[in-house]
Amino acid sequence: MSRIGKKPVSLPSGVEVKIGDSQVDVKGPKGSLSTPLHDKIKVQQEGAELLVTRVDDSRVARAQHGLRRSLLANMIEGVTKGYSKGLEVVGVGYRVKVQGKKVVLNVGYSHPVEYALPEGIEAKAEGTKLTISGCDKQMVGEVAAQIRRVRLPEPYKGKGIKYIDEIIRRKAGKSAK
């Protein structure tokens, strides 16, 4: 048995779960999410808990057991608490600001780079720090990664867009003879 798959997922108050034939919908105070169900996995609601079980003991069912339980747990946490990722813009003259549903980055190019935020994702800029937040864990991580890709941090001076908790390994410059 999968150690993760065996654990029941607890449902906090205010979260509504609808289990269909091919997908599970979760609705909470921060929004609603849905995930597809694999045909080898069954989800049952018993009181304030969700139980994830597998139909048979095949390799595919064993692989999907823990994955589907983790996806459900992430969805429930997302619609109750939400997820956020922090980015930091490092460099002289590098700036970030949020204009409506767009993030405007001035990161050393000849023009400001505009990134349109997808539906369900919010951004907040404070100085050189940018916080991406939303209820979908995968979407928050993907948006943060795409914004970071605009100007990756470089190893010599450390300039670029990095995660708040990221440590950039520095390299020595040219050595004089």
N, C-alpha and C positions, 0 to 999 in steps of 0.2 A: 504494500500500500504506500501511496505517496504521503509523506509526513505532512506536507503543506495541504494536500487535498483532503486529508482526514479532518482537519480543523473546521469547525462550523464558522460561518461568517455571521457576526452579530449585527442586527439591524437596530440602529438608534431610532428614537422617536422622531417622527416627521419624515421618515423615508418610506416611500411606497415602491414595492417591487411587483412587476407583472411578468410572470413566466409564461412564455409562449412556446410553440413547437420548435421554432428555429432561432429565437432570440430572447434575451432577457432585458427588460426595460426597467431602469431605476430612476425614480423621480425624488428630488429633495429640495431643500431651501435654496441651494445655489444653482439648480438647473436640473436637466434630465439627460441621461446617457443610455445607450443601448449597446449590447455586444452580441454577436452571433453565438449560437450554441453548436457544439459539435454533436454529431449523431451518436457518438459513443459515450456521451456524458449526460447525466440527468441532474436537474436542480430541483430541490423540493424546499418549500418553506414550512418550517415547524415552529409556530409561535413567533418569537423575535429572532429567529436564526434561519440561515440558509444552509442547507446541506448539499454538498456536491458529491455525487457518486458516479461510478463508471458502470457501463452495461456489462462488459466482459473484461477479461484480463489480458487483452491483446496489447501489443507494443504501442500502437497508436493511442489506445484508451489510457494506458499508463502515462504516456507523454502529455496527453491533454488534461489529465486529472488536476494536477497542481497548477497548470497554466490557467485553466478556466476559473479555479477558485481564487487565484491571485488577481485576475482581471475583475472578478466580481467585488473583491475586497477593495481594490483600487477605485472602482466606480462608486461604491458606497462612501468611501472616504472623500472622494472628489465632490459629491453632491452635498456633503455635510460641511467639511472644512475647506475644501479646495486645495489646489497646489500652486506653488509659486517657485520661480527660478530667478536668481539675481545675476545681473551682468554688470560689469564695470568697464568704463571706457578710459584707457590709460594713454596719455600722450599730450604734448603741448598743443593747445588749440583744438583738441578733440572734444566735441560736445554731442549731447544727445537730448532731444526733446520730443514730446508726444503732442501731436496735433490731431485731435479727434480720434479716428481709427487708424492713424498713421504714426509710425516712428520715423523721425528725421534724424539721420546720423551725419555729422560732419567729422570725418575720420581721415583727413589728409588727401582726399581726392579733389579734383578740380571742381566738383559739384557735390551738393548734399545728396546722400543716398536716402530714398524714401522706401520704407517697408510697410505695406498694407497689412494690418492685423486681421486674421481670419475671424469668423463669427465665434463668439464665446470666449475670446481671449482679450484680456485687458492689460494695459501697460501703464506704468507710473515712472516718471523720471524725476530724480532728485539730484541735482548737480551732475556728476559723472556716473551715477548709478542708475540702472534701469531694472525695474522689477516686472516680470511677466507673470500673470496669474490667470487661472481659469479652473474649471472643474474636471477637465480631461487631462490626465497625467501625460499621455502620449503627445497630445497636441501642444501642451505647455513646453515640454522638452524639445519638440521639433521646432517650434517658433524660436526658442532661445538659441538653438543650434544654428538656424538659418541666419539670425541676426549676428551671431558670433562669426559666421563665415564671411560677412561683409569685409571685415579686417581682422584676420587671425593674429593672435599675439606673436610677436617675433622674439627670438631668443637673445638678441644682443642688447636692445634697450628696453624690451618688455612692452613696447607700444602695441596697441590694438585693443580688441574687445575680448575680455576674458570673463569666466564665471567668477563670482565673488569668492568662492572657496578654492579656486584653482591656483596652483603654484606654478609659475613659469620658470623652468630651469634655464638659467642664464649661461651664456657661453662667453669666453674671453674673446676680446677683439684681436686685431692684428698685433703681433709682438714685434717690436722694433729690434733691429740688429745692432 
